[in-house]
């Protein structure tokens, strides 16, 4: 919570995760949310093909879970802060999630298809069910769900020839991607916005499958949220220098396990079982990255670079929105029109350059202002206070609130 002493490591880790999210999103900005997985429509060099594979193993699906973990962590810390101020956390958290959901809808409607904010707002309401659960309960639920969905790949699929229905979807998707290349690369803002709002072919042809996926999404993504909530309740990351050794050991274990599982589909692409552990691998690699950064932070806690990572993390919402604004302007037709033209390797270079600018700009900004514009609005709405700060109740009311706290 903003009133309590912030944990520098958590802010810095949140800032670090934005780098990976930007690298992954750069593929969407450059090739579209469907086109990034159909690279045969683009003229990739050998270098770009190699970099694309490296990104798939090391970055995709392994940095967003870090942010997810930290979202769950911050949710518990905010709850504790509100209770310490004598306030009940439920409605403040609900308002916070509603804000994220709405700003995410606006973000996806007006700017890009690669939005995570509306999802975080949506999943936040689901996580309220676990707000007062014991750490052990959170760990059991998170581990059980992760294992359950990872093992679903072991269910054998019935072999059959491609149906005319699936071929129809395939051709429709190809046409959709080809149209996206033209519209996003040369279209006006209104033309791109109109194209983005059209449902993709698979969403038109398989509505039941999409509905089932939407219903399962909270359970599919819940493990990292729950692990973050568990870590917060166990007071992880509060004393980085005292826990440095533990960070290093956990980093080695989780990175090794995560990469082994993520690389299997590339080594055994003709085997159905190879993709069984992809979900678990992505999440384990995310934990490995998180503990690796925690180890580095604890070893360089006074470094100016760590302060810059902290600054990016404190302005994470503003920085995330700025990344979208800059990249869509660069790649879309109403800007420079570089859609599909820059290349994967050069796109990574651009992402690193943009992130480096945010490292320095965020540090400069926080020397002059206490919060980013998006963060300020979020706090005002969350606490229903123009100053963006929770109002502390009188001591007697605080005691009553603490006494009524659920077990």
N, C-alpha and C positions, 0 to 999 in steps of 0.2 A: 504494500500500500504506500501511497506517496508520502503520507505524513511520517511514517516510521523510517528508520534508517535503511536505505536501499542496500541491497547486496551487490557489491561491485561486480563480482564474478557472474552473477545472473544477468546483469545488464550487458556485460561484455560478451557473454555467450549468446545472448539474443542478437547482439550486433554481428557476431561472427556468423550466426545462422543465416542472416540476411545476405551474406556473400554467396552461400550455396544456393539459396532461393533465387537470387538474381541470375546465377549461372544456368540454373535449370529453366527459369522463365525466359532467358535469352533465346532458347530454342523455340519457344512458343511465339515470342515477339518476331523472330526471324522467319518461321516456317508455319505458324498456325498450330492450334492445339491438336488438330488431326494430322496435319502435314509433317509434324516433327517425328512421327513414327512411320512415315511413308517417304523416306528420303530418296527413293528412286525417281521422284518427280523433280529433283534438283540435281544440278551438275556438281557433285561433290568431288574434290580432289582426294588423292590417297591420304593426305594429311588430315583433311576434314573427316573422312570416314573413320580414321583411327581415333581422332579426338572425340568423335561422336560416341564411339564404343567406350572410351575411357570415361566420358561423362555419364554414360548409362550405368557403369559399374560403380563409380566413385561418388557421383553427385546426385543423380536423379533418385528421388524417393528416399534419400538419406539425410537431407538437410531440413526439409519441411518437418519431419518428425522431431528434430531438435526444438524447433519453434513450438511444436505441439506439446512436447514435454514441458517446456518453459511456461506455456500457457496454463497447464494444469498446476504447475508449481506456483505461479503468480496468483492463481485463483485462491489457493489455500492461504497464501501470505496476506492477500487482501482481506480475506475472511477474518484472519487473526487480528489484523489491524483495526477493522471495523468493530470487532468485539471488544478490543482494548479501549476503543473510544466510546464504548457503551451503546453501540449501534447494532441492529440486527442486519446480517450481511445479505440475506436472501434478495431483497428488493434492489439493493444497490448493484449486486451482481447481475440480476435480471435486466436492469436498465443498461448496464454495460454491454451485455450480450445483444440486446436489442439494437443498440447504437452500432455495434460491429456488423450486425446482420443488414441493417439499412444502408450503412456506408458501403458495404460490400456489394449490395444490389446496384447502387448508384455507380460504383466503380466498374462493375461488369457491364452495365447498360451503356455508359457513356464513353468508356475508355478501352477495355480489353476483356478478353474471354478468360484470361488466366487469373481469376480472383480466388483468394482464400479467405477473405474477411467474412463474407456471408456464411461460409461453412463454419468458421470459428464461432460466429454468433449463434448459429443453429445448434452446434454441438454443445455450446455452453449450457443451454437449457437442459440438455440430457445429463450433463455432468452434475447439475444441481442435485440429482438423485444420490450422488456419492459424496456430497459436501461434508456430511457428518459421519462418514464411515471411518472405522478404525484403519490404521495403516496396513495391518495384516489383510483385512478385507480387500483393500485396494490392490494390494500385490497379488492376491489370489485371483481376483477378477481379471486384472490386466494380463497375467501370465496365461490363464485359462483361455481367454479370448484370442491371444496371440497364437497359442498352440493350435486352437481349434481351426482358425482360418488358414493357418499355414499348412495344416494337414489335409485340407479339403482337396488339394491337388492329387492326393493319392486315390481319390475316387475314380475308377476307370471310366473313360468315355467310350461310348458305343461308336465304333468305326462305321462311317457311311460316306458315300460319295457326296460331293457338294450338290446341294439342291438348287433348283432354279431361283428359289427365294434368296439363298445366300449369295448366289452369283449376282442377282439383281442389286442387293445391298452393296456388294463389292464395287460394281460398276458405278452405282450412284455415288458412293463415297469418293471414287476416283474423280468423277466429274465435279464433285463438291470441292475437292482439294485444288483441282485445276482452276476452278472459278475463284477460289480464295486467292491463289497466286496473282491473278489478274486484278481483282478488286482491291486487295490490300496493297498491292504494289503501285497502282495507278489511280485508285478511286478517290473521290472526295470524302470528307468526313461523314456526310450523310449516307453515301453509298456503302462505306465500310460499316457503319453502324447498322444499316438495314441488313447487310449480309450477315453480320454477327448475330443478329436476332433471329435469323432463320434457323430452324432446328436442323441438326446434321442428319444425314440419311438414316443412320442406324437408330436415331431417336424417333424417327417417323415410322420405321419399319418394325422396331422391336420395343414398343412402349411398355409391355409387361416386364421385359428384362430390365429396362431402365428403372421402372418403378421398384422392382425387387432390389436393385442395386442401391437406390436411394434409401430404402428402408434399412438395408444392411450397413450402410455407410457409418452410422454412429458406432456400431459394434466393431466394424473393421478398423476404425481409426482410434477406438477407445483405449487400447493398451498404452500408448505413449502418454496420453492425457492422464491416465490413472497412475502410471509410473511417476509422472511429474508431481501429482498430488501426494503420492506416497513419499517421495523424496522431501517434499516440503514439510510434511508432518514428522519426518524423521530428522529434520534440521540439517539435511545435506547442504554442502557448499557454503556453510556459514563461516567456517574457519579454513580457508584455502591452504594456508601454509602448514597447518597441522595435519591436513589430509592429503598432502602432495603424493606420498607414497601409494596410498590407496587409489588415487586418480590414475597413476601410471600403470598399476597392475590391472585395473579394470579396463583401461584403454586398450592394452595389449590383448586381453581376452575377447572383448567385444568386437574390436576391429578384425581380429583373425577370424572369428566365427562369422561375422557379417559378410566379409569379402568372400569367404569360402562359399557361402550360400548364394551370394549375388553373381558369382562368376560361373556357377554350374550351368545355367541356361546357355552360356556362350561356349562352354567346352563340350556340352552334350545337347546340342540343339535339337537332335532327332529323338531325344528321350523325353517322354511326358513327365516323368518324375523329377526331371532336372529343375523345373520351375516351382516345385512344391514349396521350397523354403524361401522364395523370393521376398514375401512379405516380412517374414521373420528376419531375413538377412538385411533388408533395408533398415529395419528398426534397430537391430543389433549394431549395424554400422553407425547409425545415428548416435547411439549411446557411446560407441567407441570414439567418434568425433568429439562428442560433448566432454568425455573424460580426458581426452587428449588436450583439448583446449583448456580445461580446468587445470591440468597439470602444468601447461605452459603459463597460464595466468598466475598460478601459485609460485612459479619460479621467477616470474618477471612482473610481480604485482605492482611495482613502482614505475614500470616502464611507461614512457609517454604514449607508446602504441596501445598499451592496454587501456589507458584513459580514453584514447580515441575509439576503441571498440566499445567502451562503456557509453560514450556519447552517442554512437550510432544506435546502440540498444535502447537508450533512453528516448530516442526519437524514432523508434522502430516503425510506428504507424506512418508518420510523416515521410520517412525515408522510403518505405515500401510504396507509398503513393507516388512519390517523386520518381522512383525508378520506372514506374509505368508511364508517367507523363513524358519523361525524356525518351524512353525507348520507342513508344508508339510514334512520337514525333520523328524519330530517326528512320524508322522502318516503314511507316505507313505512307500512302500516297499523298496525303495532305501535308506531309513533311518532306523529308529527303527521298522517300520512296525506295529505300534499300531492302525492301522485303524480298527474302530469298536470294539476295545478291552478294552479301558480305562474306559468307562462309562461316563454318562452325568455329574454326580456330580463331579467326579474326573477331568473331562474336564474343568469344571468351576474353580476348584482349580488351574489347570494348567494355565488357562487364567489369573487368578488373580496374580499368581506368575510371569508370563511373563510381565504383565502390571506393576507390582511393580518394576521389573528390569528396565523397560523403564522409569519409573518415576525418578529413581536415575541416570540412564545412560544418559538420555536426559539433565538433569541439569548439569551433569559433562561435557558432550560434549559441551554445549553452553558456558562453562567457557573457552574453548580452541578455539572454532570456532564460526563464526558468523551465519552460516546456515548449515543445513544438506546437504549431497551430492545431494539428489534428488531435494531439494528446490533450491540449487544453480544452477543446470542445468535448472530448470524451470524459474528462474529469468533471466538467461543469454539469453534464447530463447525468453522470453516474451518481454524484453527490448532491445534485440539485442545489448547487452553490455557485454563484457567479465567480467566486475565487477559485473554484475547483478543489476545495478542501472539505473534508468531512467535519461536521460540527460535533465537538465532543460533548457528550451529555454530562449532566451534573453527577457527582459521585454516587448519590443515592440511586439514581436511575441506572448507572453503570452496574451497581451491585444487583439490582433487580434483573437486568439483562443477563448478567453472568449466571445468576441463580436459575434463570429459565432456559439456559443453554441446553440443548438436547444431548443425551449421553451417546 
